[in-house]
Structures are given as structure tokens and as C-alpha cells.
Amino acid sequence: MSAKKVLVVMGSPRKNGNSVILAKSVAKGATAAGGEVESFYLHQMNIKPCDACDACQGENSQGCIINDDMQILYPKLRQADALVIASPVYWFTVAAQTKLFLDRIYALEGSSGNVLQGKRIGIVLTYGDSDPFNSGAVNALRTFQDAFNYIGAPIVGMVYGSALKAGDIKQNRDLMAKARELGRQLVAGE
């Protein structure tokens, strides 16, 4: 049996940001459980906004026609058994890099459902306020819940916590352990 493939996309503009640190912990847990992990920094990719042309929705569609770096991610999304999306919360929801990625998942929708249907999803969020309501984290969490419920992709777990300065999240040992456990669960199929 081949290793489960886990795709990790990180929407932080900071390579050492708190959501990235948690995402790397999820990846370590997945790798330790025998998963094959591949990670991408969305901020370093050229991902354009959806232009609402609906070419991806046609009967004989070959997918999104926008020629950008989502064309690198689409085959990886198709092949993955699990997807981890990590983002900081900026201005009461996910970072713009993450939102661009989420909007472009629309191109994976077809007459037989979304390509992500049935794939296991892990969510990682960090925010500056100590309260997930004041920070807007609940808005981001709800976005993920609604979107993945709609396409039939079960969210295995959500790891989220407060940290203001880059690297502060490392001090939250319980949250770091929870992130590693999420990675294990994504691979173990629990």
C-alpha cells in the first residue's frame, strides 16, 4: 500500500509566521505516521483571482483556464488524500493569499462533484487577539466549515491559537502537540 499523500498550503506572507510553524508541525505528524507530505507557500506563488468566466464548469471542461501557479497545485490536489490549509487571520478572516487559493478551488467542481470530495481536511489558523471572536478567527473557521461541508470533504481537525509576533506560537506546547496529532490523524484515517 502506498503512503497517503498530504498537501499542505500555507497562506502566510511570513515564512516563519505562526500559522506556518503550526503547519510544519502538522506535516511532521503526518510524516511520522507514514504520510508523504508536500508543502507550498502560497505567498511565493503567482495565483491570480478567479475571473468568473465559468470555463471550468463546462461539460467538456479541462479545468481552470487561467495560466498561473494554480496549474501546479491542481494535479496535486487531485492526487492528495488529505489537504492542510494554514493561514493567519487578517482583518477578520483568512489572509488574501489563502482566499485566492480557496476561490480557485471552484475550478475543481464538476458534474460529478468536487475533486476534493471525500478527501480529509486539516485547518490551521493563528490570530493576534486572544479571543477567536474579536480576532475574526470564527469567521475564517466558519468559511472552512461551510465550504468543505458543501463539497463533502470532512474536516478532520482544526488547530488554531493566538500569537502576535512571528514565532510566538512555539511557546504554546499544547497547541504544537495538537498540530502534530492532527497530522497523524490525517494519515491514520481516524
C-alpha positions in Angstrom: 0.0 0.0 0.0 1.4 3.4 -0.9 1.8 6.3 1.6 -1.1 8.7 1.9 -0.3 12.0 0.2 -0.8 15.1 2.3 -0.7 18.5 0.6 0.0 21.5 2.8 -0.7 25.0 1.6 0.4 27.9 3.7 -1.1 31.4 3.2 1.1 33.5 5.4 3.3 36.1 3.8 5.9 35.3 6.6 7.9 32.1 6.0 8.4 31.9 9.8 4.9 33.0 10.7 2.9 31.3 13.4 0.5 29.6 11.0 3.5 28.3 9.1 5.1 26.9 12.3 1.8 25.1 13.2 1.5 23.8 9.6 5.0 22.4 9.8 4.1 20.7 13.0 1.1 19.1 11.3 3.4 18.0 8.5 5.8 16.4 11.0 2.9 14.4 12.5 1.8 13.3 9.1 5.3 12.2 8.1 5.8 10.4 11.4 2.6 8.5 10.7 4.0 7.4 7.3 2.4 10.1 5.1 4.1 11.6 2.1 3.9 15.4 2.6 4.4 18.2 0.1 4.2 21.9 1.1 3.7 25.1 -0.7 4.0 28.8 0.3 1.1 30.5 -1.5 2.7 33.9 -1.0 5.6 32.9 -3.2 3.3 31.6 -6.0 1.6 33.5 -8.8 -2.0 32.8 -8.1 -4.5 35.1 -9.8 -8.1 35.7 -8.7 -10.9 33.7 -10.2 -12.3 35.8 -13.1 -15.7 34.1 -13.0 -15.6 33.0 -16.6 -17.1 29.6 -15.7 -14.9 27.9 -18.4 -14.1 25.3 -15.7 -17.7 24.4 -15.4 -18.5 23.4 -19.0 -19.5 19.9 -20.0 -16.1 19.1 -21.6 -14.1 21.4 -19.4 -10.4 20.7 -18.8 -10.4 22.8 -15.6 -9.4 26.4 -15.0 -8.1 28.2 -18.0 -6.1 30.8 -16.0 -2.4 30.1 -16.7 -0.8 30.7 -13.3 0.7 28.6 -10.4 -2.7 27.0 -9.5 -1.9 24.8 -12.5 0.9 23.4 -10.4 -1.5 22.8 -7.5 -4.5 21.4 -9.3 -2.9 18.0 -10.1 -1.5 17.8 -6.6 -5.0 18.5 -5.2 -6.4 15.7 -7.3 -3.7 13.2 -6.2 -3.7 14.1 -2.5 -5.5 12.1 0.1 -5.5 15.0 2.6 -5.3 18.7 2.4 -4.0 21.1 5.1 -4.7 24.8 4.8 -2.8 27.1 7.1 -3.5 30.8 7.3 -3.1 33.8 9.6 -6.3 35.7 10.3 -6.0 39.2 8.7 -8.8 41.7 9.1 -11.4 39.2 10.4 -10.8 36.3 8.0 -8.1 34.3 6.2 -5.2 36.1 4.6 -5.6 37.2 0.9 -3.2 34.5 -0.3 -5.4 31.8 1.3 -8.6 33.4 -0.1 -7.2 33.4 -3.6 -6.5 29.7 -3.3 -9.9 28.9 -1.8 -11.7 30.8 -4.6 -9.8 28.9 -7.3 -10.9 25.5 -5.8 -14.2 26.3 -7.6 -12.5 25.0 -10.7 -12.4 21.5 -9.2 -16.2 21.4 -9.2 -17.7 19.3 -12.0 -20.9 17.4 -12.8 -19.9 14.6 -10.5 -19.0 16.8 -7.6 -15.8 18.4 -6.4 -12.4 16.6 -6.8 -11.8 17.2 -3.1 -15.0 15.4 -2.1 -14.1 12.7 0.4 -10.6 14.0 1.0 -9.5 14.6 4.6 -9.1 18.3 5.5 -7.0 19.9 8.2 -7.3 23.6 9.1 -4.6 25.7 10.8 -5.2 29.3 11.9 -3.4 31.8 14.0 -4.5 35.3 15.1 -3.3 38.2 17.1 -6.1 38.7 19.6 -6.6 36.3 22.5 -10.3 35.9 21.6 -11.3 34.0 18.4 -14.4 36.1 18.1 -12.7 39.5 18.4 -10.0 38.4 16.0 -12.3 37.2 13.3 -11.0 33.6 13.6 -14.6 32.4 13.9 -15.3 33.9 10.5 -12.5 32.0 8.9 -13.4 28.8 10.7 -17.0 29.1 9.5 -15.8 29.7 6.0 -13.9 26.4 6.0 -16.7 24.6 7.7 -19.3 25.8 5.1 -17.1 25.3 2.1 -15.9 21.8 2.9 -19.3 20.7 4.1 -20.7 21.8 0.8 -18.2 19.8 -1.3 -18.3 16.8 1.0 -14.8 16.9 2.3 -14.6 16.1 6.0 -12.6 18.4 8.2 -10.6 16.0 10.4 -9.5 18.8 12.8 -8.8 22.4 13.3 -5.8 23.8 15.1 -6.0 27.4 16.0 -4.5 29.8 18.5 -3.3 33.2 19.4 0.2 34.6 18.8 1.1 38.1 17.8 4.8 38.1 16.9 6.3 35.6 14.5 7.4 32.5 16.3 5.4 33.2 19.5 3.2 30.1 18.8 6.1 27.8 19.7 5.5 28.7 23.3 2.1 27.0 23.2 3.4 23.5 23.6 -0.1 22.0 23.9 -1.1 23.6 20.5 2.1 22.4 18.9 1.3 18.8 20.1 -2.3 19.2 18.9 -0.9 20.1 15.4 1.3 17.1 15.3 -1.6 14.9 16.3 -3.8 16.4 13.5 -1.1 15.4 11.0 -1.1 11.8 12.4 -4.9 11.7 12.2 -5.0 12.9 8.6 -2.8 9.9 7.6 -4.2 7.3 10.0 -7.7 7.9 8.8 -9.3 8.3 12.2 
